[in-house]
Amino acid sequence: MSEPLKQIAALPIVDTSDGPLVFLVTTRGRGRWTIPRGWPKPGMADNVMAAKEAADEAGVDGKIGKRPIGSYTYTKRLHFYSWAKCVVDVYPLYVKTHQLEWRERDARKVRWASPEEAAELVADAELADLLRCHFHLKAA
């Protein structure tokens, strides 16, 4: 494999009286749980693009952090026989609204989960570790 490709992601979070919740989405292809992510766009700040991905993929809007809370790597399927290693910078998104209709609503499932549950549900081990680290959870 060549140099890893760069992606950006939003980690949608809402604080409740019972503690924080994380908003997860499924991937379009294999239906695995993850967070909204996509490709950087020239001329657009990475955090702004991450917020746009969250709105398009999950219908959530809010205040996006200016700096990533961390990053993780995964292998993305580009085509039937083509794979690429990706490094994903993750920006916190403090959710204010969840739309009833959004661009990819029919292509994905969405759900709120506790940070512990989210770390168990996500398909990428490094993303699970990032969640555990960010929310100060014990390793599984």
N, C-alpha and C positions, 0 to 999 in steps of 0.2 A: 504494500500500500504506500501511497505517496503521503505528502504533508496532509495533516487533518484539515478538513473543511470547518469553517467557523459558522456556528448558528447562535441564535439568541433565544431566550425563553423568558416567560413571566411565571412567577410563582404566586398565583392568586391566593390571598390570605384575608380572612375576616376575623375580627376579634368578637367573641361572644361571652356571655356571662359564665359559660362553662369552659372557656378557653378558646384558643385559636382553632380555626378550621381552614383546610386547604381545599382548593377547587381543582379537581382532576378532570381530564378529558381522555377519550380513547383516540388512538391513532386511526387514521382512515383505513389503512391497509389490513392490519392484523388485529385491530381492536384491543390493543394493549393499553393499560392505564399509564398516563404520563401527564406532563404539564404543557400548556400551549407553547409551541416553539416554531421557529422558522428561520429564514435566511436574512442576514443584514441587507439593507438597501442603501446604495450610495446616496449621499446627501441627506440621510435621515439618521439621527442619533440612535444607537443600538437600543437604549432603554425605551425610546418612543416607538421603535419598531416592535419591540417585545410587547408593549401595551396594545399595539394594533393587532398583533397575532392573538392576544388574549380576547380581544373584542370579536375578531373574525371567527376563531375556533371555538370559543366558549361563551361568548356573549357577556363577558364581564368587563366593567369599566371601573376606574378608580385612580388612585395616585400611584404612579410608578416610581420606584427608587432610581436615583441617579447612578448608583454604583451596583455592580453585581454582588450578590451574597456569596458567590462561589461559581464553580463550573463543574461539569462532568463530561465524560466521553461516552460515546456509543457508536455502534455500527449501523449506518442507515442503508437501506436497500434503495438504490436509485432506479434500477431496471431489473428485469428478470435474472440476469447474470452479472449485475454490476452492484458493488457495495462500496461504501466509503466510510472512513472513520471521521467522526464529527466531534468537535469540542464545542460545548454549549455553555455560554455565559448566562447565568440566571439572575434576573432582576426581581425584587419583591414588588408585588402589585397589591396595594391595600384597597380591596374591593369596596366600592360604594354602591354600585348598582349591578343587577343581573337582568339583562334584557329578556323579554319573552320571545323575541324573534332575533336571530342573528344569521350571518352568512352561511356557516357550516353546520347549522342545527340538525339537518337531516343526515349528515355524514358521520356524526359522532355522538357518543353517549357522554354525559357529564355527571359529576356527583361531588358533593361536599364530603370531606372525611377529616377525622382528627389527624394530627400529624403522625401519630403512631400507626394508624390504619393506612394513611397515605404511603408511608414508608414500606409497609407490607404489600400494598397493592401495585406500586409502580414496577414496571418491567425491568428498568435499568438499575443495576446494583449500585452504580455510582450516584445516581439520582437519589436512591433510598438513603445512601450514606450522607449526602448533602442535606436531606430533610432531617435526618437524625442529628446532625451537627448543628444546623440552624436552630432547631427547636430544643436542643440540649437533651436529646433522648438517649437512652441506653441502646447499645448495639444489640441487634437481634441474635 
